[in-house]
Amino acid sequence: MRQADITRALLLLHRRVAKELKKEELFKKVVSTIKNLVRCDGCAILLVEDGKISIAASIGFSKDFRNMKFDVSFKPIAHILKTGTGLIIQNTDKSRFSSCLAKNCQMKCIMCVPVKLNGKVSGIIHLDSKKANTFTKEDLNFVKLVSSELSSIIERSLLYSELEQLSLKDHLTGCYNRRHLYNDLNKRIEECKRYKKVFSIIMMDFDNFKKYNDRFGHSRGDLLLKFICRKLRKILRKADSIYRYGGDEFVVLLPETNKEGAKVCARRLEENVERMNKKIDKETKITLSTGVAGYPEDGSTPMSLIKIADRQMYKNKSIKKTSH
């Protein structure tokens, strides 16, 4: 690859990804661009996070490759992580790494180049060919330049992801905010319409929270909300989401859960907050009131579902007051 070709190739890469900020789409564009510019059968970007390897994007590979589970002990990856340098294997049959490859592997020539963030390997650009002796030093130098460009692109994308997360989450509790709740409910409703599925929501309100704030101050009240939300997240499933609706009101979204299942979950949340009283303040007695609504029986819009759950929650709250 001549210098003029390399310059043109990098300009093309920049044009393709300049406006893209979402990591998934960005990586797809990078691998397709590299594959068009370097002679190879497949190109992939592997990410290294917390000692684990994942495939961020790939092109030209079978489903078997996309389903492969890579490990940091995989010899070529271990070599790159240790040395921080790229490598070309011109003939896998004669390579010291040949024992790592599956028996039916068709890769004969492999090139891997690390992507570094703050001096640490955070990704690997992988190219391979079914023909031996495919890649040249010029190819390696070009992919190294792409790797350098990709580092700054990833940094920009990570910053965007952080900002996006901040716009979706409540800064105090770390729960999703009201705007994100409506977005998720609309998506869930469309999905459930299409696939004939169900979901439920739980509206939650902390009883005596104002009393606690008046007694101990808003700073202690903020710490209490953070503490309880952290505990409640551990009780919920990974698929469930919790949103701060406003003040001390929260909504839980339970995918693929009918109304009866949601009621069981609501009772479990109430019981856990009741048990937390011992650690909070026995005199104030922070408890949880909940109301449940299910799709499709209680409504087909976010507002209708929230209205039903909210009404049920206040009904349960008033029953709790009269019983004490």
Secondary structure, DSSP 8 states (H G I E B T S, - for coil): --HHHHHHHHHHHHHHHTT---HHHHHHHHHHHHHHHS--SEEEEEEEETTEEEEEEEES--HHHHT---BTTSHHHHHHHHH---EEES-GGGSTTGGGS-TT----EEEEEEEEETTEEEEEEEEEESSTT---HHHHHHHHHHHHHHHHHHHHHHHHHHHHHHHHB-TTT--B-HHHHHHHHHHHHHHHHHHT--EEEEEEEEETHHHHHHHH-HHHHHHHHHHHHHHHHHHS-TT-EEEEEETTEEEEEEET--HHHHHHHHHHHHHHHHHHHHHH-TTT--EEEEEEEEETTT-SSHHHHHHHHHHHHHHHHHHHHHH-
